[in-house]
Amino acid sequence: MLLLSGWGPGVAAADGVAGINLSQVCPPGFELEDEGCRLRSLYQRYDSLQGAGVGGLKTGLPPWRDGFTPQQIDLGRYLFFDPLLSADHTLSCASCHQPERGFADGMGRSVGSGGQLSARSAPSLWNVAFLQRLFWDARADSLEQQMLEPLFSTAEMANSPGALRASLRDSAAYRALFAQAFPDHFSRPGAAIELDQLYTALVAFQTSLISLNSRYDQYAHGHGDALSASEKAGLNVFRSFVARCAECHTPPLFSNQQLAVIGTPEPEGLPFDPGAGPGLGEPTLRGAFRTPGLRNIALTAPYMHSGRFATLREAVAFYTGGRGHAVPASEDLRIHWHIWEPRLTDEELDQLVEFLHTLTDESLKPVTPAAVPSGLPLMHGPTTPITTGSTP
């Protein structure tokens, strides 16, 4: 990544108190061009069609979203952490997408409004700028479409469009911040905060969550000593036609963004999750889920769509159990053709886990604000306030 210094928030203040000045410079990893922040990465130099084989190190990036202004990104950061967005002001986006947990929440099934358990885990938000489909079952094809569900679902943040709009418009601090982020709109007499601006700001922030500077990436760009001998052995297992990990978890995102039926078991006592099949009306996709990216995977336990596996070792060992070995007897699933019986040894599984740890990169992790414009306490999970330092 090209790292640009100088990105930082303004001074946080409670609602109605002037003092927050949104950043005028792009986050690290982005460069200001034509008033928008543009991604800068060494991977942009590579041709995506020339990856030197399956899982090739110098495979280029798929299309991505960028071009948002620094102010829109910074406004989105404040909104992301602000419980004002939920109906009872106890949940924020960061409740289920916690930065220190790889922008997941460490739970097999996320907790929403009133302590309701969701059906699935919260996916990581790292590198969502590249995703063409969102949710485990790929039912949304844009971040704007995706965010409507957590904001307005009664099982998640449980807000309504009218109430959310009113909360923002009633906030003097947010009126000032939205005016900084959307100056053309607010130059018109009588202009008010609109929900489309909220969506734009949240998308702007989320698309700034880029993780492409891990030790694996340093190795991919030519620094041979970035990985140990055992980690390199794990990479070789990952890329091999025996394990076939790279065929679905394709670098550099470590996802091909496709739906796949792998036959993972549900946690004890939970019914079978049909995944994308019912929503798409496609019987062959019953039990299919979107292939998740593996960036920062060591931080996002437990694993699979409902947290079935507590550790990475358990998750990778699942694939050695044989094709369809965990499918309930009552289900006739069309298991993806890449899933078979690689018969990896314990040493190879350990090496594979070692390699997956090299995908950790939080070098561009944004700063959690010490306070949010609403003046509400920052929430860490459904009920626990976040404790921060003095950095705004």
Sequence and secondary structure as in RCSB ss.txt:
>XXXX:A:sequence
MLLLSGWGPGVAAADGVAGINLSQVCPPGFELEDEGCRLRSLYQRYDSLQGAGVGGLKTGLPPWRDGFTPQQIDL
GRYLFFDPLLSADHTLSCASCHQPERGFADGMGRSVGSGGQLSARSAPSLWNVAFLQRLFWDARADSLEQQMLEP
LFSTAEMANSPGALRASLRDSAAYRALFAQAFPDHFSRPGAAIELDQLYTALVAFQTSLISLNSRYDQYAHGHGD
ALSASEKAGLNVFRSFVARCAECHTPPLFSNQQLAVIGTPEPEGLPFDPGAGPGLGEPTLRGAFRTPGLRNIALT
APYMHSGRFATLREAVAFYTGGRGHAVPASEDLRIHWHIWEPRLTDEELDQLVEFLHTLTDESLKPVTPAAVPSG
LPLMHGPTTPITTGSTP
>XXXX:A:secstr
              TT       SS  TTEEEETTEEEE  GGGGS TT  SSTT TT           HHHHHH
HHHHHT GGGSTTS   HHHHSBGGGTTB S SS B GGG B SS     TTGGG SSBSTT  BSSHHHHHHHH
HH TTTT   HHHHHHHHHT HHHHHHHHHH HHHHTSTT    HHHHHHHHHHHHTT     SHHHHHHTT GG
GS HHHHHHHHHHHSTTT HHHHS TTTT    EEE      TT     BTHHHHT GGGTTEEE    TTGGGS
 SBTTTT BSSHHHHHHHTTS TTTTS TT      TT S     HHHHHHHHHHHHTT   TT     SS TT 
   EETTTEE    S  
